[in-house]
Amino acid sequence: MPSPLITRVVQDPSDGFRFLPHLETEPPDLRVSFDVLGGGRIRARMTGTSVPALMGTEHKADLRARPDEVHGAAARLCARWKERFVDFQPVDDRGRALRERRRPYAVPADLSSEPEGELRTVVADLARGGESLLFDTLLRGDDARIETFRTYLRAALSREGLRVRFDSDLQLPWPMLCTGEQPAASATTLGALFSRFLGHRHQIEHTGDAYAWIGPPRTAQRQPAVSLNHDGRVGSATRADEVAKALAEGTECTVRTTYEELVRDFGNPHLDEQLMYFWCHGEFIGNEPEPRVLAIRLTDGTPFDGHTVRELRARHRNSSFRPLVLLNACHAGVAGASADRAFLGRMLIEHGAQGVLGPHIAMPQAFAAEYALEFVRRYLRGEQTAGRIAHELARHFAARYRNPLGFAYGLHGGMDSRLELTSGGDT
């Protein structure tokens, strides 16, 4: 006579197969790939519902540009923003600096009281540089395939409201690039100039690695876990204290001010935060022949970079570490073309982060604090994705403050990241 057998499960051999390895999401409206091939060749591809499907072929072209040339042009564009906008200094008729208007675009976040004609001239210069990098450097050439690719891409980017993914081996400041639409000089308003920037027109993310993270999906939280990682000496005259209060409201907030605290928690396999905020200085460190990489420093001044992230997180590949990282760390100086600006972000994503949002240039502290305050408040509501918030903030600061610095923030991954809250969550 059959009888039931008593069983006891001592292992879970199906672990890793009970869930799909990555969260699925809606595909972007436009996906543009720039792959660096052997010999320094760049191959461009393009897909998505915002470009027409072609019979018997695809949107693809081998470009004339070379990676070093493109990276050099990108570094020059970032330097141009710093020199001609952030460090802009009006002078009198004799060429002497006007002391009463010391760096007028860097000290305040709100530029609505600045002379519009003067501001329009500076922004037009930045827009010209952003267009040139995209169409005259990266996509230059009179080959029929390149011309066709350039025409289709220009048409797609000239639309508004797309979700755009630049899946690229080339690390470029995509939101700071511009469409080729140039209104007549007599009709060029500040608003028309702002609308040419890709960061004003679209939600944008940069990706590059394939299957950067594999692990279980996050579970919704009633009280999000967040962190403030900061140098307490930075931004004392800004709204930094309000950002700290916004982070702590209705959350479990961890505050770190030293390298040792970062090392302690990044080495913890159970580190589980939904939003990590860094408010500190950054600089490029390293020695030849390796490219310099971005490192951040908290109050104690010890550098923390992507190599440190790898050392601490490599053993915890399938952990619950899945934060969105807001890396509000200003570069101490503009690095050359050989600097790997995105290495820290790549390492954070490779080891679990959903995405990294940060500035492409040395950002004035007043604006950086205003941007962080708006982003933190909106993201912790759990109502919008990081991509939508970044897009809305770029337009918000352009329209209300007449300030284009929102275009200088870029998302490395994370366009569709959103804070998942359970019903009854109080943030």
N, C-alpha and C positions, 0 to 999 in steps of 0.2 A: 504494500500500500504506500503510495507516494506521500512524502511528508515535506513541508517547507524547510528549506535550508536557511540557517542563520548566517547572514553575511555581514562582514564589516569592511568598509572601504578604507584602505590604509594609504592609497595613493590616488591621485587624480590624473590619469594618463591623458585625459582630453583637455587639460589646461592649455590654453593657447588656441584651442579650436572652438571654444564656446562663444567666441565673439569675433567679429570681423576685426582685422588688425588696425584699421583706421576708420575714423568717423567719416561717413559719407555726407556729401553736401551737393548743392546744385552746382553744375559746372559754370565757370565764368562766362560772361558774354563774349569775351575776347581773350584768347591766350596767345601770347607772342613769345616764341622761343628764340634765343640766340645761343647756339652751341659752338664752343671753341673746339675745332678739330685739329688734326695733325698739321704741322707747318704753320700754325697760327691763323688758319682760316676760320672765318665765322660763317656759320650757316643759319639763316633766319627761316623760321616757319611760323605759320599763323593759322589758327582755327577758331571756331566759335560761331554763334548765331548772328553776330554783328558783321560778318563778312560772308559774301555769297559762296555757296558750295559750287565748285567748278567741275564740269563734266570731264572725267578721265584724268584729272590732274589735281594738284594741291597748291596752296600758297607756300612757295619755298624759293629761296634764292641764296646763292653763295656770294657773300659780300666782298668788296674790295678792301674795306677797312680791316685793320689788324688790332688785336687786343691792346697792345701797349699804346697805340695811337688813341684808341677810344678811352682807355683809362686816363691817359694824360689830359684829354679834353674834358673829361668829367672832373678831374682834380682842378683844372683851370676854372671850370664853371663854379665850383664850390668856393674857390678863392675869390672869384668875381663877386659873389654874393657878399662875402665878408668885406672886401675892399670897397665896393661901390654902394653897398646898402648898410650893412651893420656898422661899418666904420666911416660912413659918409659924414663929412664935415663941411658945412657951408663956409664960404669965405666972403670977405668984403671986396670992394672994387680993387683993392691993392693986393688981393690974394692972401689976406690975413684971416686966420680962423676966427669965426664969430663965437666968442666965449659964452654968450648967452644962449647959444644953440649948440652946445657940446654934444656931438654924436646924437642928433635928434631922432634917429630911427632905432637906436639901441637902448636908450635910457627908459623911455616909456613904451608900453605895449600898445597904447591907443595913439594912432597917428592922425586922427581926424582933424586936429587943429593945425597940421603942417600944410604949407603951401602946396596946393594940388599940382600946379604946373611943374614944380621942382620934383615932387614925388613921381609924377607921371613920367618924367624924363628918365629917372633912375629905374623904374619898373620896366619901361620899354627896353632899356638896355639889358636887363635880366631876361626878359622874354626873348629878345633876339638871340642871346646866348643859348637859351634852352632849345630854341628851334634849330639853331645851327648844329648843336651836338647831335640831335636826333636825325635830322635830314641831310645835313651837309658833311657830317663826319661818319656816323654809324651807317647810314643808308645812302651814302653818296655813290655815284657811278651812273654811266649811261648804258650799261648792259640792259637788254630788253627785259630780262627777268627781274633785275633790281628795280628798274623803273616801274614795272607792273606791281611788284610787291609794295613799293613805296606809295604808289597811288592808292592801292586798296587799304593800306594801313592808315594813310592820311585821312581817307574818307571815314574809316571807322572811328578814329580818335577825334574827328571833328564833331561827332555826335556827343550827347551828354547823358550822364547817368548810367554808364556801363560799369560792370564789375570786370576789371581788367587784371589779368595775371601776367606778369613778365617772368616767365620761367627761363632763367638765363644764367649762363656761366659768367656773364659780364655784370659786375656790380655797379649800377648806375643810379643816380638820384632821379628816378622816374617821375615823381610828382613835380619836379622842378623843370621838366622838359615841356616843350610847347608844341601846339599844332602849327601848321603852316599858314593859318588864316591871318592875314594882315590887313586890317581896315585902312582906309585912306587916312593919311596923316592928319588931315583937318578934322576927321570924325573920330579920332582915337580918344576915347575917354579912359579914365582909370579903370572903370568896370569892364570895359572891352578888353583892356590889357590883362586884367586878372583872369578873365574867362578863357584866355589862350593857354593857361597852364593846365597840364594834365591833372594835377592835384585838385584843381577847381572843377574840372569836368567829370571826373570819374572816381570811383573807389578803386584803389590800386594796391596790389601786393607784389612783392618780389619773392620768387621761390627759386630753387636750384637743385636741391638734393631730392632723390627719389626715396620714398618710404623712410623719411627721416626718423620716424618714431613708430614703434609697434608696441601696443599694450592695451589694457582694458579701458573701456570708455569711462569718462568721469561720471560720478553720480552728482545729482543736484544737491545743493547745500542750503540749509536754512540760514546759517550765519557764515558768510564767506570768510576764508582765511586769507589775509593779505599781509604785505610787509612794506615797511618804509626803510630803505637802505640809503643812508645819507651821510654827508659831511655837514656837521652842524654849523660850520663856519660859512657855508655857501648860501647866498640869497637872503641875508637877514633883512634887507630893505624891500623884499618882495612879498608875495602872498604865499610863501612857502609854508608858513604856519597854518594857513587855512587848508592847504592840501593835506597836511598831516592830520588835521581834525576831520576832514572828509574821509580819509582812509580809515580812521578809527571808529567812525560812526556806524554802529550796528554790525561790526565785524570783529573777528579775532585778529588783532593787528600786532605783528612782531616788529620791533624797531631794532635795527642793527646800525652801529656806527663804526665798527672796526673790521679789519681784515680777518681777525681770528673768529669773530662771530659769523662772518660769511663762510669761512672754511668749516666751522663746526656744523652749520646747518646744511650747507651744500653736500657735506659728507654723510648726512643722515639719510638712510634709504627711505624713511617714511616722510620726508619733507613733502608737504601737500599744501600748496597755496594756489589760489585762483588768480591773484594779481600781485606781481612784484614791482614795486616802484623804486627806481634808483634816482637820487637827486645828489649829484656830485660832479666833480671835475673828471675829465678824461684826457688822456694823452696817448700818443703813439710811441710804443717802445719796441726794441728789438735791434738786432745787429745784422749787417750784411753777411751772407748773400740773401738771407731770408727777409721777406717783406716785414716792415714794422706793422704791429697790430695794436688795436685800440685796447687800452687798459683803463680801468676806473680806480679811483682812490677815495676811500671814506675818510673819516676824521683823522685816523692814524697815519694816513699817507702811504700805506703799503699797496702796491699795484695788484689788481685782481683782473685777470684776462681770460681769454678763451681756453688757453692751455690749462689754467687752474680749474676751470669748469670740467674739462675732460678728465683731469686727474681725480676729481672728487666724485663725478657722476658715472664714470664708465662702468662701474660694477653694478649700477642700479638701473639697467636699461628698461626693465618692466615695472618700474615703480609708479606711484601715483603722482609724480611730479609733472604737472600739466599747466603751468601758469601762463597767462599773458604777461609779458614783461614790458613795462614802460621805462625805457632807458634814457632818462632825461639827463644825460651826461654830456656836457659841452667838451668839445675837443680843445685842448690847450693851444693848439696851432693847426693850421691847415697842412695836412701831409701831402707829399708828392704822389705821383702816379704809382709808385712802388708800394705804397701803404695798403694793407688789407683792412679796409674800414669795417667790413662786415664779419670778421672772424669771430668776434665775441658773440654776435647774434647767431651765427651759424652753429656754434658750439652749444648755445642754450637750446636751440631748436633740435639739434641732433640728439640731445639728451633729455628731451621731453617737453620743452616750452611750446605752447601753441603758436606763438608769434612774438616778435619783438618790434616795438614801435619806438623810434628815436629820431633825432635830428641828423641831417646830412652835413650840417655846418656847425661852426661854433655859435651856439645860440645865446642871445642876450638873456640874462637871468630874469629880467622882468617879464619878458614874453614867455619864457619857458615855464615860469610858475603859473601864469594865467592859463596857458595851454593845458598844463597838468591838472589844474583845478577843474576846468571844464570837462576834461576827459574822464578823470576819476569819478566825478559826480554822475556822469551819464553812464559809464560802464557799470558801476556798482548798482544801478537800478535794475540791471539784468534785462533791459528791454531792447537793446540794439547791439548789433555786432560791432567789433572794433573797426572794421572797414567803413561802415556807415558813419560811425562817430568821427573818425579821422577826416572823412570827406566833408561832413557837415561843419566841423570846426574850421577847416581850411576856408570854406565859403563864409562862415560866420565872422572870422577875424578880418577877412578881406572886405566884407560888406559893412560891418559895424565899426571896425577900427582902421580900415583902409591899410591893413598890414598884410603883406604877402608871406610872412614867415611861416604861416601854417602849411604852405606848400613845401617847406623844407623838412617836414616830418615825413618819414617813410615807414611802411610796414614791411617787415621781413616775415612773410607768412602771416597767418592770423586774420585774414580779411573776414572770415566767417566765424571767428571766435566770439563767443558770447558767454556772459556769466550765467550759469544755470542755477536757478533758485527754486526751492520747493514752494508750494503754495503756503502762504503764511510767513514767507521769508520777510524779514524786516531789515531793510538797508537804508 
